[in-house]
Amino acid sequence: MDRFTAYRSHQNDGKVSSRFETLTLDDLNPGEVVIKAAYSDVNYKDALAATGAGRIMKRFPMVVGIDVSGVVARSEDPRFKEGDSVLVIGSGLGEERDGGYSEYVRLPAEVVMPLPVGLSLFEAMAIGTAGFTAALGIQRMEDNGQTPEQGTVLVNGATGGVGSYAIDMLAGLGYPVTAFTGKRESDSYLSKLGARDILYRGETELGQRPLERALWAGAIDSVGGDELAWLTRTVQPLGNIASIGLAGGIQLNTTVMPFILRGVNLLGINSVLIPMGLKQKVVERMASDLRPRHLDEIVTRTVALTEVESVFQGYLDGTVTGRTVVRIGDA
Ligand SMILES: NC(=O)c1ccc[n+]([C@@H]2O[C@H](COP(=O)([O-])OP(=O)(O)OC[C@H]3O[C@@H](n4cnc5c(N)ncnc54)[C@H](OP(=O)(O)O)[C@@H]3O)[C@@H](O)[C@H]2O)c1
């Protein structure tokens, strides 16, 4: 634990660069719990942060990685003891606090969660923030009245981490799912996850009118921009749209018509800004009724920490399918 490897970002003259470094615990932010990391993962946000393509980190230097699972190496908090298996997601790692791309991670006890029964350290990171956020979106839609009987839910950004888990989880709950993707070659992947129908970006007419024919009972969107605007125009009365991401743009050009004439609900989903009670509930569901049925298909890559840089560009280009798990140390 004296000296260990971490992948850390620096900012010089406004430009972000990241590199492997040898650190000691004193280089990390303070906290009561020291975790020997076993796995992390790669999310779109990690690729933005590490490459500087997006401004994610609130301070520098900062260890990259928004998720981590591992075993407690030391704890000054009675809630955890050496040897406990734990996970940390949705807690500002790699953004406000040093992240999970590190052999050791030191964190405040309040952000550390016991690994739920039924999930391994690997599976926890296979699901990670992507699966957690998909599950949170579903939870929020259900809290707002969404049921499988209302009909088809469209999942946009379908082959990405959030999209893949949204399809798997919704289909597992009995929702008919239509996948919306830019990847023509992804049919068999998306069908295997549970999509009944597939629509392709660039081949689907999005229309311009304030209200188009109402096609979807609800939607989970990780793309934003024109496609989210289209969803507001095409969701059925009282349907819910979980707005999760911005991979396709941050603009939203729509009108109030879907909201005041169809009672459509646009639910903002933030995986960090949630009460601990809701977070724990969603994590429990990730290990029970929302446990992904196709983890093996969705985890398309497992890389060692030292190889993590090699996958970032694919995330920025939107060419990656599924999830990348990062193996740390001797996990
Ligand atoms: N709100 C939150 O708390 C929260 C939590 C997690 C993630 N997110 C956000 O959700 C989004 C998805 O995250 P993720 O980790 O699932 O990312 P990901 O694995 O990289 O998936 C993103 C997917 O979006 C689609 N896409 C459409 N236009 C794109 C473009 N111009 N560039 C890149 N991808 C494009 C692609 O899938 P198809 O070709 O199949 O459409 C791509 O695979 C990101 O914007 C991320 O920041 C938000």
The ligand as an ORCA input file, in Angstrom:
! r2SCAN-3c Opt
* xyz 0 1
  N     -27.072     11.491    -16.063
  C     -26.170     10.697    -15.516
  O     -26.011     10.611    -14.313
  C     -25.358      9.832    -16.433
  C     -24.827      8.613    -15.986
  C     -24.178      7.801    -16.918
  C     -24.045      8.222    -18.237
  N     -24.527      9.427    -18.589
  C     -24.434      9.905    -19.970
  O     -25.138      8.994    -20.797
  C     -24.511      8.934    -22.064
  C     -24.162      7.492    -22.379
  O     -23.165      7.031    -21.458
  P     -22.474      5.621    -21.696
  O     -21.464      5.451    -20.631
  O     -23.532      4.619    -21.952
  O     -21.724      5.943    -23.057
  P     -21.278      4.973    -24.241
  O     -21.125      3.580    -23.748
  O     -20.149      5.655    -24.892
  O     -22.569      4.994    -25.205
  C     -22.971      6.146    -25.900
  C     -23.771      5.704    -27.127
  O     -24.502      6.833    -27.602
  C     -24.707      6.683    -28.996
  N     -24.328      7.932    -29.676
  C     -25.158      8.643    -30.435
  N     -24.562      9.725    -30.919
  C     -23.314      9.713    -30.445
  C     -22.196     10.580    -30.621
  N     -22.284     11.679    -31.376
  N     -21.042     10.279    -29.981
  C     -20.962      9.184    -29.191
  N     -21.995      8.325    -28.997
  C     -23.150      8.578    -29.633
  C     -23.894      5.479    -29.448
  O     -24.781      4.344    -29.465
  P     -25.755      3.988    -30.690
  O     -24.957      4.108    -31.943
  O     -26.231      2.614    -30.429
  O     -26.860      5.002    -30.646
  C     -22.921      5.274    -28.297
  O     -22.477      3.950    -28.221
  C     -23.314      9.882    -22.006
  O     -23.688     11.136    -22.490
  C     -23.022      9.955    -20.521
  O     -22.362     11.128    -20.169
  C     -25.185     10.228    -17.722
*
